[in-house]
Amino acid sequence: MIQINPQSCIPDFNLKYRLAYLVFVVLFSSYIDLHQKSTAKTHEKAIAGKISGLIGLHETVTWRARHLGFYQNLTTKIIHMHRPYDFTDIMIQGIFKYIKHQHIFRKIKNYTVMIDIFEFESPGGIIGKFFNLIFLKNYMKNLLEERNEIMKKAAEQR
């Protein structure tokens, strides 16, 4: 399990817009089209299920992306949605043994703080655990931090 708090803070400009801005950030982060733009480096594309717009509770999306030189498909499902505070998706089909990704949003002073809790388990038993330790944990952390930075910049330009 890795827990990532990339310190992606988006400024809040006015007290009366705090909740509205928080809602905007949550909607922004569940917007499939922006997700695809934020993962362009891995050529990530929604190919089945909900392929554009906002994804909602119990909806699925199948992503196709290039990681470590190979194209892979990964299907996720939104299992929890509590707008504007958090949502959770899990992998229901793909190369991993297990993936759970919690997206949490909190107001702290004048900022909306986005926290990612990303849990995964690779297949392959002890070899998979060793691969996680020496490479995959940092690869996934960097991938999420890069994606969140792109989403942060896009939100600030709204």
FINU-100962 format. One record per atom (N, C-alpha, C): residue number from 1; residue in one letter; atom name; x negated, y negated, z negated. Coordinates in steps of 0.001 Angstrom, whole numbers. Example, Ala and Ser with C-alpha at 12.3 -4.5 7.8 and 13.67 -1.06 7.14 Angstrom:
+-----+------+------+---------+---------+---------+
! seq ! type ! atom !      xx !      yy !      zz !
+-----+------+------+---------+---------+---------+
!   1 !    A !    N !  -13190 !    5690 !   -7800 !
!   1 !    A !   CA !  -12300 !    4500 !   -7800 !
!   1 !    A !    C !  -13200 !    3300 !   -7800 !
!   2 !    S !    N !  -12850 !    2250 !   -7080 !
!   2 !    S !   CA !  -13670 !    1060 !   -7140 !
!   2 !    S !    C !  -12900 !     -30 !   -7870 !
+-----+------+------+---------+---------+---------+
END
This chain:
+-----+------+------+---------+---------+---------+
! seq ! type ! atom !      xx !      yy !      zz !
+-----+------+------+---------+---------+---------+
!   1 !    M !    N !    -845 !    1179 !       0 !
!   1 !    M !   CA !       0 !       0 !       0 !
!   1 !    M !    C !    -884 !   -1233 !       0 !
!   2 !    I !    N !    -544 !   -2192 !     849 !
!   2 !    I !   CA !   -1214 !   -3482 !     755 !
!   2 !    I !    C !    -151 !   -4531 !     504 !
!   3 !    Q !    N !    -494 !   -5491 !    -299 !
!   3 !    Q !   CA !     389 !   -6622 !    -534 !
!   3 !    Q !    C !    -322 !   -7838 !      12 !
!   4 !    I !    N !     369 !   -8547 !     874 !
!   4 !    I !   CA !    -248 !   -9689 !    1522 !
!   4 !    I !    C !     519 !  -10939 !    1159 !
!   5 !    N !    N !    -180 !  -11905 !     644 !
!   5 !    N !   CA !     362 !  -13232 !     417 !
!   5 !    N !    C !    -558 !  -14180 !    1160 !
!   6 !    P !    N !    -265 !  -14415 !    2461 !
!   6 !    P !   CA !   -1201 !  -15183 !    3277 !
!   6 !    P !    C !   -1193 !  -16673 !    2998 !
!   7 !    Q !    N !    -515 !  -17106 !    1944 !
!   7 !    Q !   CA !    -446 !  -18511 !    1592 !
!   7 !    Q !    C !      68 !  -19349 !    2761 !
!   8 !    S !    N !    1053 !  -18771 !    3473 !
!   8 !    S !   CA !    1680 !  -19506 !    4571 !
!   8 !    S !    C !    2761 !  -20388 !    3976 !
!   9 !    C !    N !    2423 !  -21613 !    3706 !
!   9 !    C !   CA !    3358 !  -22560 !    3108 !
!   9 !    C !    C !    3840 !  -23536 !    4170 !
!  10 !    I !    N !    5136 !  -23758 !    4185 !
!  10 !    I !   CA !    5717 !  -24698 !    5128 !
!  10 !    I !    C !    6285 !  -25858 !    4323 !
!  11 !    P !    N !    5844 !  -27081 !    4598 !
!  11 !    P !   CA !    6275 !  -28205 !    3769 !
!  11 !    P !    C !    7777 !  -28447 !    3836 !
!  12 !    D !    N !    8317 !  -28866 !    2736 !
!  12 !    D !   CA !    9716 !  -29247 !    2630 !
!  12 !    D !    C !    9718 !  -30765 !    2453 !
!  13 !    F !    N !   10456 !  -31454 !    3292 !
!  13 !    F !   CA !   10336 !  -32897 !    3339 !
!  13 !    F !    C !   11310 !  -33658 !    2456 !
!  14 !    N !    N !   12395 !  -33030 !    2037 !
!  14 !    N !   CA !   13404 !  -33765 !    1294 !
!  14 !    N !    C !   14162 !  -32792 !     401 !
!  15 !    L !    N !   14389 !  -33165 !    -850 !
!  15 !    L !   CA !   15062 !  -32306 !   -1813 !
!  15 !    L !    C !   16395 !  -31788 !   -1294 !
!  16 !    K !    N !   17178 !  -32621 !    -639 !
!  16 !    K !   CA !   18501 !  -32170 !    -188 !
!  16 !    K !    C !   18426 !  -31157 !     947 !
!  17 !    Y !    N !   17272 !  -31004 !    1559 !
!  17 !    Y !   CA !   17116 !  -30037 !    2641 !
!  17 !    Y !    C !   16423 !  -28755 !    2181 !
!  18 !    R !    N !   16159 !  -28650 !     912 !
!  18 !    R !   CA !   15412 !  -27475 !     448 !
!  18 !    R !    C !   16080 !  -26172 !     838 !
!  19 !    L !    N !   17329 !  -25989 !     512 !
!  19 !    L !   CA !   17997 !  -24736 !     832 !
!  19 !    L !    C !   18140 !  -24576 !    2339 !
!  20 !    A !    N !   18535 !  -25648 !    3019 !
!  20 !    A !   CA !   18671 !  -25565 !    4470 !
!  20 !    A !    C !   17336 !  -25214 !    5110 !
!  21 !    Y !    N !   16265 !  -25790 !    4606 !
!  21 !    Y !   CA !   14955 !  -25496 !    5181 !
!  21 !    Y !    C !   14542 !  -24070 !    4882 !
!  22 !    L !    N !   14854 !  -23611 !    3677 !
!  22 !    L !   CA !   14564 !  -22225 !    3326 !
!  22 !    L !    C !   15336 !  -21285 !    4257 !
!  23 !    V !    N !   16586 !  -21576 !    4504 !
!  23 !    V !   CA !   17384 !  -20771 !    5431 !
!  23 !    V !    C !   16733 !  -20791 !    6813 !
!  24 !    F !    N !   16292 !  -21961 !    7251 !
!  24 !    F !   CA !   15637 !  -22060 !    8556 !
!  24 !    F !    C !   14412 !  -21157 !    8636 !
!  25 !    V !    N !   13594 !  -21162 !    7610 !
!  25 !    V !   CA !   12378 !  -20345 !    7616 !
!  25 !    V !    C !   12727 !  -18860 !    7686 !
!  26 !    V !    N !   13718 !  -18427 !    6923 !
!  26 !    V !   CA !   14124 !  -17016 !    6952 !
!  26 !    V !    C !   14663 !  -16641 !    8322 !
!  27 !    L !    N !   15514 !  -17482 !    8885 !
!  27 !    L !   CA !   16041 !  -17201 !   10222 !
!  27 !    L !    C !   14912 !  -17162 !   11237 !
!  28 !    F !    N !   14004 !  -18100 !   11097 !
!  28 !    F !   CA !   12861 !  -18188 !   11998 !
!  28 !    F !    C !   12042 !  -16903 !   11973 !
!  29 !    S !    N !   11834 !  -16336 !   10784 !
!  29 !    S !   CA !   10993 !  -15150 !   10655 !
!  29 !    S !    C !   11691 !  -13879 !   11124 !
!  30 !    S !    N !   13015 !  -13891 !   11237 !
!  30 !    S !   CA !   13735 !  -12710 !   11723 !
!  30 !    S !    C !   14153 !  -12873 !   13189 !
!  31 !    Y !    N !   13562 !  -13834 !   13859 !
!  31 !    Y !   CA !   13860 !  -14131 !   15258 !
!  31 !    Y !    C !   12921 !  -13309 !   16141 !
!  32 !    I !    N !   13464 !  -12374 !   16873 !
!  32 !    I !   CA !   12664 !  -11422 !   17650 !
!  32 !    I !    C !   11807 !  -12112 !   18700 !
!  33 !    D !    N !   12330 !  -13126 !   19353 !
!  33 !    D !   CA !   11568 !  -13801 !   20406 !
!  33 !    D !    C !   10295 !  -14442 !   19844 !
!  34 !    L !    N !   10392 !  -15042 !   18657 !
!  34 !    L !   CA !    9209 !  -15631 !   18029 !
!  34 !    L !    C !    8241 !  -14538 !   17570 !
!  35 !    H !    N !    8785 !  -13453 !   17087 !
!  35 !    H !   CA !    7921 !  -12335 !   16684 !
!  35 !    H !    C !    7060 !  -11885 !   17863 !
!  36 !    Q !    N !    7671 !  -11784 !   19033 !
!  36 !    Q !   CA !    6925 !  -11376 !   20220 !
!  36 !    Q !    C !    5833 !  -12387 !   20568 !
!  37 !    K !    N !    6137 !  -13665 !   20450 !
!  37 !    K !   CA !    5124 !  -14693 !   20722 !
!  37 !    K !    C !    3996 !  -14633 !   19707 !
!  38 !    S !    N !    4339 !  -14350 !   18464 !
!  38 !    S !   CA !    3325 !  -14342 !   17411 !
!  38 !    S !    C !    2443 !  -13094 !   17455 !
!  39 !    T !    N !    2823 !  -12109 !   18248 !
!  39 !    T !   CA !    2025 !  -10882 !   18379 !
!  39 !    T !    C !    1573 !  -10677 !   19828 !
!  40 !    A !    N !    1444 !  -11756 !   20551 !
!  40 !    A !   CA !    1027 !  -11670 !   21958 !
!  40 !    A !    C !    -335 !  -11005 !   22105 !
!  41 !    K !    N !   -1185 !  -11156 !   21114 !
!  41 !    K !   CA !   -2531 !  -10571 !   21146 !
!  41 !    K !    C !   -2480 !   -9047 !   21335 !
!  42 !    T !    N !   -1442 !   -8418 !   20781 !
!  42 !    T !   CA !   -1295 !   -6965 !   20904 !
!  42 !    T !    C !    -247 !   -6579 !   21951 !
!  43 !    H !    N !     193 !   -7571 !   22739 !
!  43 !    H !   CA !    1180 !   -7350 !   23808 !
!  43 !    H !    C !    2474 !   -6746 !   23269 !
!  44 !    E !    N !    2854 !   -7143 !   22069 !
!  44 !    E !   CA !    4046 !   -6574 !   21439 !
!  44 !    E !    C !    5296 !   -7068 !   22145 !
!  45 !    K !    N !    6185 !   -6129 !   22438 !
!  45 !    K !   CA !    7414 !   -6437 !   23145 !
!  45 !    K !    C !    8541 !   -5571 !   22607 !
!  46 !    A !    N !    9712 !   -6191 !   22403 !
!  46 !    A !   CA !   10904 !   -5445 !   21996 !
!  46 !    A !    C !   11455 !   -4745 !   23248 !
!  47 !    I !    N !   11587 !   -3419 !   23176 !
!  47 !    I !   CA !   11995 !   -2661 !   24367 !
!  47 !    I !    C !   13317 !   -1917 !   24196 !
!  48 !    A !    N !   13822 !   -1814 !   22968 !
!  48 !    A !   CA !   15099 !   -1119 !   22745 !
!  48 !    A !    C !   15733 !   -1640 !   21463 !
!  49 !    G !    N !   17034 !   -1387 !   21323 !
!  49 !    G !   CA !   17766 !   -1906 !   20168 !
!  49 !    G !    C !   17993 !   -3387 !   20351 !
!  50 !    K !    N !   17843 !   -4128 !   19309 !
!  50 !    K !   CA !   17972 !   -5590 !   19358 !
!  50 !    K !    C !   16685 !   -6136 !   19976 !
!  51 !    I !    N !   16769 !   -6659 !   21195 !
!  51 !    I !   CA !   15541 !   -7071 !   21889 !
!  51 !    I !    C !   15363 !   -8579 !   21986 !
!  52 !    S !    N !   16320 !   -9358 !   21492 !
!  52 !    S !   CA !   16145 !  -10814 !   21460 !
!  52 !    S !    C !   17087 !  -11401 !   20412 !
!  53 !    G !    N !   16826 !  -12643 !   20054 !
!  53 !    G !   CA !   17657 !  -13322 !   19068 !
!  53 !    G !    C !   17334 !  -12897 !   17646 !
!  54 !    L !    N !   18289 !  -13147 !   16743 !
!  54 !    L !   CA !   18115 !  -12817 !   15331 !
!  54 !    L !    C !   18503 !  -11374 !   15073 !
!  55 !    I !    N !   17662 !  -10674 !   14339 !
!  55 !    I !   CA !   17993 !   -9309 !   13944 !
!  55 !    I !    C !   18706 !   -9360 !   12609 !
!  56 !    G !    N !   19663 !   -8475 !   12415 !
!  56 !    G !   CA !   20449 !   -8479 !   11189 !
!  56 !    G !    C !   20442 !   -7134 !   10489 !
!  57 !    L !    N !   21162 !   -7081 !    9395 !
!  57 !    L !   CA !   21246 !   -5897 !    8563 !
!  57 !    L !    C !   21701 !   -4682 !    9372 !
!  58 !    H !    N !   21010 !   -3580 !    9186 !
!  58 !    H !   CA !   21271 !   -2282 !    9822 !
!  58 !    H !    C !   20954 !   -2246 !   11312 !
!  59 !    E !    N !   20419 !   -3326 !   11864 !
!  59 !    E !   CA !   20037 !   -3305 !   13274 !
!  59 !    E !    C !   18625 !   -2735 !   13407 !
!  60 !    T !    N !   18356 !   -2187 !   14587 !
!  60 !    T !   CA !   17039 !   -1621 !   14870 !
!  60 !    T !    C !   16415 !   -2333 !   16057 !
!  61 !    V !    N !   15099 !   -2236 !   16120 !
!  61 !    V !   CA !   14365 !   -2724 !   17284 !
!  61 !    V !    C !   13194 !   -1764 !   17502 !
!  62 !    T !    N !   12961 !   -1427 !   18750 !
!  62 !    T !   CA !   11790 !    -627 !   19097 !
!  62 !    T !    C !   10775 !   -1547 !   19732 !
!  63 !    W !    N !    9589 !   -1564 !   19150 !
!  63 !    W !   CA !    8484 !   -2392 !   19618 !
!  63 !    W !    C !    7505 !   -1528 !   20390 !
!  64 !    R !    N !    6960 !   -2077 !   21446 !
!  64 !    R !   CA !    5847 !   -1443 !   22162 !
!  64 !    R !    C !    4688 !   -2417 !   22066 !
!  65 !    A !    N !    3543 !   -1906 !   21593 !
!  65 !    A !   CA !    2383 !   -2771 !   21384 !
!  65 !    A !    C !    1104 !   -1979 !   21606 !
!  66 !    R !    N !      46 !   -2728 !   21874 !
!  66 !    R !   CA !   -1268 !   -2121 !   22083 !
!  66 !    R !    C !   -2118 !   -2335 !   20829 !
!  67 !    H !    N !   -2446 !   -1234 !   20180 !
!  67 !    H !   CA !   -3291 !   -1261 !   18990 !
!  67 !    H !    C !   -4408 !    -248 !   19174 !
!  68 !    L !    N !   -5621 !    -678 !   18875 !
!  68 !    L !   CA !   -6793 !     195 !   18935 !
!  68 !    L !    C !   -6953 !     835 !   20315 !
!  69 !    G !    N !   -6559 !      82 !   21351 !
!  69 !    G !   CA !   -6737 !     542 !   22722 !
!  69 !    G !    C !   -5619 !    1409 !   23271 !
!  70 !    F !    N !   -4601 !    1699 !   22462 !
!  70 !    F !   CA !   -3510 !    2573 !   22894 !
!  70 !    F !    C !   -2168 !    1864 !   22757 !
!  71 !    Y !    N !   -1281 !    2072 !   23731 !
!  71 !    Y !   CA !      87 !    1582 !   23603 !
!  71 !    Y !    C !     870 !    2548 !   22734 !
!  72 !    Q !    N !    1641 !    1985 !   21825 !
!  72 !    Q !   CA !    2439 !    2777 !   20899 !
!  72 !    Q !    C !    3830 !    2182 !   20792 !
!  73 !    N !    N !    4799 !    3017 !   20502 !
!  73 !    N !   CA !    6157 !    2564 !   20217 !
!  73 !    N !    C !    6432 !    2757 !   18733 !
!  74 !    L !    N !    7152 !    1803 !   18158 !
!  74 !    L !   CA !    7489 !    1836 !   16742 !
!  74 !    L !    C !    8911 !    1289 !   16603 !
!  75 !    T !    N !    9798 !    2068 !   16031 !
!  75 !    T !   CA !   11178 !    1628 !   15821 !
!  75 !    T !    C !   11367 !    1295 !   14351 !
!  76 !    T !    N !   11887 !      91 !   14103 !
!  76 !    T !   CA !   12150 !    -347 !   12734 !
!  76 !    T !    C !   13630 !    -652 !   12566 !
!  77 !    K !    N !   14068 !    -597 !   11313 !
!  77 !    K !   CA !   15459 !    -884 !   10965 !
!  77 !    K !    C !   15477 !   -1829 !    9775 !
!  78 !    I !    N !   16352 !   -2823 !    9842 !
!  78 !    I !   CA !   16544 !   -3737 !    8711 !
!  78 !    I !    C !   17430 !   -3017 !    7701 !
!  79 !    I !    N !   16873 !   -2732 !    6518 !
!  79 !    I !   CA !   17634 !   -1993 !    5510 !
!  79 !    I !    C !   18149 !   -2884 !    4389 !
!  80 !    H !    N !   17621 !   -4107 !    4326 !
!  80 !    H !   CA !   18048 !   -5052 !    3289 !
!  80 !    H !    C !   17956 !   -6457 !    3871 !
!  81 !    M !    N !   19017 !   -7240 !    3671 !
!  81 !    M !   CA !   19023 !   -8625 !    4149 !
!  81 !    M !    C !   19741 !   -9458 !    3102 !
!  82 !    H !    N !   19025 !  -10357 !    2481 !
!  82 !    H !   CA !   19584 !  -11258 !    1480 !
!  82 !    H !    C !   19146 !  -12670 !    1848 !
!  83 !    R !    N !   19742 !  -13175 !    2923 !
!  83 !    R !   CA !   19379 !  -14521 !    3382 !
!  83 !    R !    C !   19812 !  -15537 !    2348 !
!  84 !    P !    N !   19040 !  -16507 !    2044 !
!  84 !    P !   CA !   17777 !  -16874 !    2664 !
!  84 !    P !    C !   16545 !  -16418 !    1883 !
!  85 !    Y !    N !   16687 !  -15412 !    1052 !
!  85 !    Y !   CA !   15607 !  -15095 !     116 !
!  85 !    Y !    C !   14675 !  -13956 !     541 !
!  86 !    D !    N !   15203 !  -12952 !    1225 !
!  86 !    D !   CA !   14342 !  -11837 !    1608 !
!  86 !    D !    C !   15053 !  -10909 !    2575 !
!  87 !    F !    N !   14246 !  -10123 !    3268 !
!  87 !    F !   CA !   14761 !   -8994 !    4039 !
!  87 !    F !    C !   13673 !   -7938 !    4124 !
!  88 !    T !    N !   14096 !   -6701 !    4369 !
!  88 !    T !   CA !   13171 !   -5569 !    4393 !
!  88 !    T !    C !   13439 !   -4717 !    5616 !
!  89 !    D !    N !   12351 !   -4307 !    6269 !
!  89 !    D !   CA !   12491 !   -3351 !    7366 !
!  89 !    D !    C !   11630 !   -2133 !    7086 !
!  90 !    I !    N !   12052 !   -1005 !    7658 !
!  90 !    I !   CA !   11290 !     240 !    7530 !
!  90 !    I !    C !   11109 !     845 !    8919 !
!  91 !    M !    N !   10068 !    1638 !    9063 !
!  91 !    M !   CA !    9864 !    2378 !   10299 !
!  91 !    M !    C !   10768 !    3605 !   10258 !
!  92 !    I !    N !   11513 !    3821 !   11346 !
!  92 !    I !   CA !   12316 !    5039 !   11438 !
!  92 !    I !    C !   11755 !    5989 !   12498 !
!  93 !    Q !    N !   10860 !    5473 !   13334 !
!  93 !    Q !   CA !   10185 !    6326 !   14308 !
!  93 !    Q !    C !    8886 !    5653 !   14724 !
!  94 !    G !    N !    7809 !    6436 !   14786 !
!  94 !    G !   CA !    6527 !    5883 !   15193 !
!  94 !    G !    C !    5368 !    6738 !   14727 !
!  95 !    I !    N !    4179 !    6237 !   14960 !
!  95 !    I !   CA !    2965 !    7002 !   14685 !
!  95 !    I !    C !    2650 !    7125 !   13195 !
!  96 !    F !    N !    3088 !    6170 !   12398 !
!  96 !    F !   CA !    2806 !    6218 !   10967 !
!  96 !    F !    C !    3699 !    7242 !   10274 !
!  97 !    K !    N !    3237 !    7671 !    9122 !
!  97 !    K !   CA !    4051 !    8547 !    8288 !
!  97 !    K !    C !    5137 !    7722 !    7589 !
!  98 !    Y !    N !    4791 !    6458 !    7264 !
!  98 !    Y !   CA !    5693 !    5610 !    6492 !
!  98 !    Y !    C !    5284 !    4153 !    6670 !
!  99 !    I !    N !    6285 !    3274 !    6880 !
!  99 !    I !   CA !    6063 !    1815 !    6840 !
!  99 !    I !    C !    7282 !    1179 !    6184 !
! 100 !    K !    N !    7012 !     286 !    5267 !
! 100 !    K !   CA !    8043 !    -561 !    4661 !
! 100 !    K !    C !    7466 !   -1960 !    4596 !
! 101 !    H !    N !    8223 !   -2948 !    5090 !
! 101 !    H !   CA !    7745 !   -4332 !    5150 !
! 101 !    H !    C !    8798 !   -5241 !    4528 !
! 102 !    Q !    N !    8449 !   -5830 !    3401 !
! 102 !    Q !   CA !    9326 !   -6780 !    2724 !
! 102 !    Q !    C !    8875 !   -8194 !    3068 !
! 103 !    H !    N !    9827 !   -9022 !    3446 !
! 103 !    H !   CA !    9584 !  -10428 !    3775 !
! 103 !    H !    C !   10311 !  -11234 !    2688 !
! 104 !    I !    N !    9563 !  -11927 !    1859 !
! 104 !    I !   CA !   10136 !  -12631 !     711 !
! 104 !    I !    C !    9853 !  -14124 !     857 !
! 105 !    F !    N !   10854 !  -14943 !     538 !
! 105 !    F !   CA !   10748 !  -16399 !     682 !
! 105 !    F !    C !   11124 !  -17047 !    -640 !
! 106 !    R !    N !   10251 !  -17902 !   -1129 !
! 106 !    R !   CA !   10492 !  -18580 !   -2401 !
! 106 !    R !    C !   10172 !  -20059 !   -2280 !
! 107 !    K !    N !   10962 !  -20833 !   -3001 !
! 107 !    K !   CA !   10686 !  -22263 !   -3113 !
! 107 !    K !    C !    9731 !  -22461 !   -4268 !
! 108 !    I !    N !    8610 !  -23087 !   -3995 !
! 108 !    I !   CA !    7652 !  -23452 !   -5033 !
! 108 !    I !    C !    7294 !  -24907 !   -4782 !
! 109 !    K !    N !    7750 !  -25750 !   -5693 !
! 109 !    K !   CA !    7583 !  -27193 !   -5567 !
! 109 !    K !    C !    8131 !  -27647 !   -4212 !
! 110 !    N !    N !    7296 !  -28228 !   -3373 !
! 110 !    N !   CA !    7770 !  -28760 !   -2099 !
! 110 !    N !    C !    7511 !  -27830 !    -925 !
! 111 !    Y !    N !    7350 !  -26541 !   -1191 !
! 111 !    Y !   CA !    7012 !  -25616 !    -128 !
! 111 !    Y !    C !    7932 !  -24410 !    -113 !
! 112 !    T !    N !    8072 !  -23841 !    1052 !
! 112 !    T !   CA !    8667 !  -22528 !    1190 !
! 112 !    T !    C !    7496 !  -21567 !    1334 !
! 113 !    V !    N !    7384 !  -20642 !     410 !
! 113 !    V !   CA !    6281 !  -19689 !     439 !
! 113 !    V !    C !    6809 !  -18374 !    1009 !
! 114 !    M !    N !    6107 !  -17878 !    2004 !
! 114 !    M !   CA !    6472 !  -16610 !    2617 !
! 114 !    M !    C !    5498 !  -15551 !    2114 !
! 115 !    I !    N !    6037 !  -14485 !    1539 !
! 115 !    I !   CA !    5220 !  -13397 !    1005 !
! 115 !    I !    C !    5560 !  -12129 !    1773 !
! 116 !    D !    N !    4552 !  -11464 !    2280 !
! 116 !    D !   CA !    4720 !  -10173 !    2934 !
! 116 !    D !    C !    4228 !   -9086 !    1995 !
! 117 !    I !    N !    5048 !   -8090 !    1769 !
! 117 !    I !   CA !    4598 !   -6885 !    1083 !
! 117 !    I !    C !    4713 !   -5775 !    2116 !
! 118 !    F !    N !    3581 !   -5280 !    2546 !
! 118 !    F !   CA !    3513 !   -4317 !    3647 !
! 118 !    F !    C !    2924 !   -3020 !    3107 !
! 119 !    E !    N !    3726 !   -1967 !    3109 !
! 119 !    E !   CA !    3295 !    -660 !    2639 !
! 119 !    E !    C !    3247 !     280 !    3834 !
! 120 !    F !    N !    2215 !    1084 !    3901 !
! 120 !    F !   CA !    2159 !    2065 !    4976 !
! 120 !    F !    C !    1368 !    3275 !    4535 !
! 121 !    E !    N !    1657 !    4372 !    5225 !
! 121 !    E !   CA !     913 !    5597 !    5024 !
! 121 !    E !    C !     650 !    6196 !    6393 !
! 122 !    S !    N !    -600 !    6473 !    6654 !
! 122 !    S !   CA !    -985 !    7072 !    7932 !
! 122 !    S !    C !    -819 !    8585 !    7880 !
! 123 !    P !    N !    -607 !    9196 !    9038 !
! 123 !    P !   CA !    -612 !   10661 !    9070 !
! 123 !    P !    C !   -2046 !   11166 !    8937 !
! 124 !    G !    N !   -2204 !   12451 !    8818 !
! 124 !    G !   CA !   -3548 !   13032 !    8838 !
! 124 !    G !    C !   -4132 !   13353 !    7483 !
! 125 !    G !    N !   -3322 !   13314 !    6432 !
! 125 !    G !   CA !   -3802 !   13714 !    5114 !
! 125 !    G !    C !   -5005 !   12914 !    4653 !
! 126 !    I !    N !   -6033 !   13614 !    4214 !
! 126 !    I !   CA !   -7231 !   12973 !    3655 !
! 126 !    I !    C !   -7967 !   12148 !    4695 !
! 127 !    I !    N !   -7966 !   12599 !    5956 !
! 127 !    I !   CA !   -8625 !   11839 !    7027 !
! 127 !    I !    C !   -7883 !   10522 !    7254 !
! 128 !    G !    N !   -6544 !   10561 !    7237 !
! 128 !    G !   CA !   -5742 !    9349 !    7370 !
! 128 !    G !    C !   -5989 !    8375 !    6232 !
! 129 !    K !    N !   -6107 !    8901 !    5007 !
! 129 !    K !   CA !   -6374 !    8036 !    3852 !
! 129 !    K !    C !   -7752 !    7382 !    3962 !
! 130 !    F !    N !   -8722 !    8138 !    4425 !
! 130 !    F !   CA !  -10070 !    7605 !    4613 !
! 130 !    F !    C !  -10065 !    6517 !    5699 !
! 131 !    F !    N !   -9350 !    6761 !    6813 !
! 131 !    F !   CA !   -9232 !    5781 !    7894 !
! 131 !    F !    C !   -8566 !    4503 !    7385 !
! 132 !    N !    N !   -7533 !    4643 !    6548 !
! 132 !    N !   CA !   -6882 !    3474 !    5936 !
! 132 !    N !    C !   -7886 !    2657 !    5146 !
! 133 !    L !    N !   -8662 !    3349 !    4344 !
! 133 !    L !   CA !   -9603 !    2690 !    3442 !
! 133 !    L !    C !  -10708 !    1960 !    4196 !
! 134 !    I !    N !  -11284 !    2599 !    5208 !
! 134 !    I !   CA !  -12430 !    1981 !    5874 !
! 134 !    I !    C !  -12050 !    1023 !    6996 !
! 135 !    F !    N !  -10800 !    1121 !    7521 !
! 135 !    F !   CA !  -10484 !     281 !    8667 !
! 135 !    F !    C !   -9056 !    -265 !    8685 !
! 136 !    L !    N !   -8067 !     600 !    8605 !
! 136 !    L !   CA !   -6696 !     213 !    8933 !
! 136 !    L !    C !   -6099 !    -821 !    7982 !
! 137 !    K !    N !   -6406 !    -747 !    6699 !
! 137 !    K !   CA !   -5868 !   -1722 !    5749 !
! 137 !    K !    C !   -6256 !   -3144 !    6164 !
! 138 !    N !    N !   -7521 !   -3376 !    6467 !
! 138 !    N !   CA !   -7954 !   -4717 !    6888 !
! 138 !    N !    C !   -7398 !   -5092 !    8248 !
! 139 !    Y !    N !   -7311 !   -4136 !    9160 !
! 139 !    Y !   CA !   -6740 !   -4403 !   10483 !
! 139 !    Y !    C !   -5293 !   -4889 !   10349 !
! 140 !    M !    N !   -4489 !   -4191 !    9559 !
! 140 !    M !   CA !   -3079 !   -4564 !    9383 !
! 140 !    M !    C !   -2952 !   -5905 !    8653 !
! 141 !    K !    N !   -3795 !   -6121 !    7646 !
! 141 !    K !   CA !   -3764 !   -7385 !    6908 !
! 141 !    K !    C !   -4080 !   -8551 !    7845 !
! 142 !    N !    N !   -5129 !   -8415 !    8652 !
! 142 !    N !   CA !   -5496 !   -9476 !    9598 !
! 142 !    N !    C !   -4408 !   -9709 !   10629 !
! 143 !    L !    N !   -3798 !   -8644 !   11104 !
! 143 !    L !   CA !   -2712 !   -8757 !   12077 !
! 143 !    L !    C !   -1548 !   -9574 !   11502 !
! 144 !    L !    N !   -1161 !   -9274 !   10274 !
! 144 !    L !   CA !     -63 !  -10005 !    9639 !
! 144 !    L !    C !    -440 !  -11455 !    9351 !
! 145 !    E !    N !   -1658 !  -11689 !    8919 !
! 145 !    E !   CA !   -2081 !  -13063 !    8646 !
! 145 !    E !    C !   -2111 !  -13897 !    9923 !
! 146 !    E !    N !   -2588 !  -13343 !   11010 !
! 146 !    E !   CA !   -2590 !  -14062 !   12293 !
! 146 !    E !    C !   -1164 !  -14347 !   12749 !
! 147 !    R !    N !    -300 !  -13351 !   12643 !
! 147 !    R !   CA !    1101 !  -13532 !   13036 !
! 147 !    R !    C !    1763 !  -14611 !   12193 !
! 148 !    N !    N !    1532 !  -14582 !   10883 !
! 148 !    N !   CA !    2154 !  -15567 !    9999 !
! 148 !    N !    C !    1635 !  -16973 !   10258 !
! 149 !    E !    N !     378 !  -17095 !   10608 !
! 149 !    E !   CA !    -175 !  -18414 !   10922 !
! 149 !    E !    C !     489 !  -18990 !   12175 !
! 150 !    I !    N !     706 !  -18164 !   13172 !
! 150 !    I !   CA !    1387 !  -18612 !   14393 !
! 150 !    I !    C !    2826 !  -19002 !   14071 !
! 151 !    M !    N !    3506 !  -18218 !   13262 !
! 151 !    M !   CA !    4894 !  -18538 !   12872 !
! 151 !    M !    C !    4939 !  -19829 !   12054 !
! 152 !    K !    N !    3975 !  -20020 !   11171 !
! 152 !    K !   CA !    3915 !  -21239 !   10366 !
! 152 !    K !    C !    3773 !  -22473 !   11265 !
! 153 !    K !    N !    2855 !  -22412 !   12231 !
! 153 !    K !   CA !    2648 !  -23546 !   13143 !
! 153 !    K !    C !    3897 !  -23816 !   13968 !
! 154 !    A !    N !    4553 !  -22771 !   14431 !
! 154 !    A !   CA !    5776 !  -22943 !   15220 !
! 154 !    A !    C !    6884 !  -23580 !   14378 !
! 155 !    A !    N !    7004 !  -23173 !   13126 !
! 155 !    A !   CA !    8035 !  -23742 !   12238 !
! 155 !    A !    C !    7755 !  -25207 !   11947 !
! 156 !    E !    N !    6490 !  -25543 !   11772 !
! 156 !    E !   CA !    6141 !  -26925 !   11464 !
! 156 !    E !    C !    6355 !  -27856 !   12657 !
! 157 !    Q !    N !    6414 !  -27304 !   13851 !
! 157 !    Q !   CA !    6625 !  -28110 !   15060 !
! 157 !    Q !    C !    8094 !  -28284 !   15392 !
! 158 !    R !    N !    8964 !  -27667 !   14642 !
! 158 !    R !   CA !   10410 !  -27709 !   14964 !
! 158 !    R !    C !   10967 !  -29100 !   14954 !
+-----+------+------+---------+---------+---------+
END
